[in-house]
Amino acid sequence: MTTVYTRPLARLIEQLQHLPGIGPKSAQRLALHILKRPEDEVKALAIALVEAKQQVGYCSVCFHLSAEPVCEICRAPNRDSNLICVVADSRDVIALEKTREYRGKYHVLGGLISPMDGIGPEQLHIQPLVRRVSQQKTDEVIIAISPSVEGETTTLYVGHLLKPFTRVTRIAFGLPMGGDLEYADEVTLARALEGRRELD
């Protein structure tokens, strides 16, 4: 049986399929688009990919993506450092920042507790959060984690550890069960922040 694609093109399509949400047809469309672009544009894309991978790491304070040891949000003097919003992923920081409603700092857990997937509390950035809250003056920790079984488990676990040190609230959800924070619109997220309540 003859292959439809020449080998370098087949390799490109195969690599693109590793990206989330990219199936065979999308990968083919992207690969053919890339081949039509000028060579300098394609080189710029390749360089941007490699540089991002090499230079972007995690903030040593909040674990949000950062090319610096401490991210811009943690360094910003106009942010309220007595208020920490706990999220599962950097995508959630980006979603909440788009609302322009939140003026505090963040803490990124790096995932959710999921025993089925072999992810326990020790695999997440929970202990650095407990240290951070216990050692600095924190008026409130807002837990902004998507409503799912893993999300609930993580919220309750983190809330239990932080309650001795500060007020712990969770955002109100105009989001459906299983809904992801990053896909919610800005208005829904802003209202969810405003309507936060004490964690039981």
C-alpha positions in Angstrom: 0.0 0.0 0.0 1.4 3.4 -0.9 1.5 6.2 1.6 -0.4 9.4 0.7 2.1 11.7 2.3 5.8 12.0 1.6 7.8 11.1 4.8 8.7 14.6 6.1 5.0 15.7 5.7 3.8 12.5 7.4 6.1 13.2 10.4 4.9 16.8 10.7 1.2 15.7 10.7 2.0 13.0 13.3 3.7 15.6 15.6 0.8 18.0 15.2 -1.6 15.3 16.2 0.1 15.2 19.7 -1.4 18.7 20.4 -4.6 18.8 22.4 -7.8 19.0 20.3 -5.9 18.3 17.1 -7.2 15.2 15.2 -5.9 13.8 11.9 -7.8 16.2 9.7 -6.8 19.3 11.7 -3.2 18.2 11.8 -3.3 17.7 8.0 -4.8 21.2 7.5 -2.2 22.8 9.8 0.7 20.9 8.1 -0.4 21.9 4.6 -0.8 25.5 5.8 2.7 25.6 7.3 4.2 24.3 4.0 2.5 27.2 2.1 4.0 29.8 4.4 7.4 31.6 3.6 10.4 29.8 5.0 11.3 32.7 7.4 7.8 32.5 8.9 8.1 28.8 9.5 11.6 29.2 11.0 10.2 31.9 13.3 7.5 29.5 14.5 10.0 26.7 15.1 12.3 29.1 17.0 9.4 30.4 19.1 8.4 26.8 20.0 11.9 25.8 21.1 12.5 29.1 23.0 9.2 28.9 24.8 10.1 25.3 25.9 13.6 26.3 27.0 12.8 29.6 28.7 9.3 29.2 30.3 9.3 27.6 33.7 7.3 28.1 36.9 7.2 31.1 39.3 9.0 30.1 42.5 6.2 31.7 44.6 2.9 30.9 42.9 3.9 28.2 40.2 2.2 30.2 37.4 4.1 30.0 34.0 7.0 32.4 34.0 10.2 33.1 32.1 11.5 34.9 35.3 12.2 33.3 38.7 9.2 35.3 40.1 6.2 36.0 37.7 4.9 39.5 36.9 1.8 39.0 38.9 3.7 38.1 42.1 6.1 41.1 41.5 3.3 43.6 40.8 3.2 46.2 43.7 -0.4 47.1 42.9 -1.7 43.6 43.6 -3.2 42.7 47.0 -0.8 40.2 48.5 -3.2 39.5 51.4 -5.6 37.8 48.9 -4.7 34.5 47.2 -6.7 32.8 44.6 -6.0 29.1 44.3 -6.4 27.5 40.9 -5.6 24.1 39.3 -3.8 25.3 36.2 -2.1 28.3 34.6 -5.0 28.4 32.1 -7.3 29.3 35.0 -5.0 32.3 35.9 -5.3 33.5 32.3 -9.1 33.1 32.3 -9.5 35.0 35.6 -7.1 37.7 34.5 -9.3 38.4 31.5 -12.2 39.3 33.8 -10.1 42.3 35.1 -12.0 41.9 38.4 -9.4 40.2 40.5 -6.6 42.2 42.1 -5.0 39.7 44.4 -2.2 37.1 43.9 -2.5 33.5 42.7 -1.4 30.0 43.6 -1.4 27.3 40.9 -1.7 23.7 42.2 -0.6 22.1 39.0 -3.5 19.8 38.7 -6.2 18.1 40.9 -6.2 15.3 43.4 -7.2 12.2 41.4 -6.3 8.8 43.0 -7.6 7.1 39.8 -4.8 8.8 37.8 -2.3 8.3 40.6 -2.3 12.0 41.5 -2.2 12.5 45.2 -1.7 15.8 47.2 2.1 15.3 47.3 2.2 15.5 43.4 0.6 19.0 43.6 1.9 22.4 44.9 -0.2 22.2 48.1 2.5 22.2 50.8 4.1 25.4 49.3 0.6 27.0 49.5 0.2 26.0 53.2 3.7 27.4 54.0 2.9 30.6 52.1 -0.4 31.2 53.9 0.9 30.2 57.3 4.0 32.4 57.1 2.6 35.6 55.6 -0.4 37.8 56.5 -3.2 36.4 54.3 -6.7 37.8 54.8 -8.5 35.4 52.5 -7.8 32.4 50.2 -10.3 32.0 47.4 -10.5 28.5 45.9 -11.4 28.8 42.2 -11.5 25.2 41.1 -13.8 23.8 38.4 -16.7 21.8 39.8 -16.0 18.1 39.3 -15.4 15.1 41.5 -11.7 15.7 41.5 -12.3 19.5 41.9 -14.5 18.9 45.0 -11.9 16.6 46.5 -9.1 19.1 46.0 -11.2 22.0 47.2 -12.2 20.3 50.4 -8.6 19.0 51.1 -6.9 22.4 50.5 -9.7 24.2 52.5 -9.2 21.9 55.4 -5.4 22.5 55.5 -5.8 26.3 55.2 -8.6 27.0 57.6 -6.4 27.2 60.7 -4.5 30.1 59.1 -7.0 32.3 57.2 -10.5 32.8 55.9 -11.2 30.3 53.1 -13.9 30.9 50.4 -14.8 29.3 47.2 -16.2 31.0 44.1 -19.9 30.7 43.4 -20.7 28.7 40.3 -22.8 29.8 37.5 -20.8 27.0 35.9 -22.3 23.6 35.2 -20.9 20.5 37.1 -17.9 19.3 35.1 -17.5 22.8 33.5 -14.0 24.1 33.1 -13.0 27.6 34.3 -11.0 28.3 31.2 -14.1 28.0 29.0 -16.4 30.2 31.0 -17.0 33.7 29.7 -15.6 36.7 31.6 -19.0 37.9 32.9 -19.8 34.5 34.4 -16.3 34.3 36.0 -16.6 37.9 37.4 -19.9 37.1 39.0 -18.5 33.8 40.4 -15.7 35.8 42.1 -18.2 38.4 43.5 -20.5 35.7 44.8 -17.9 33.6 46.6 -18.8 32.1 49.9 -17.2 30.6 53.0 -16.0 27.0 52.5 -17.9 24.7 54.8 
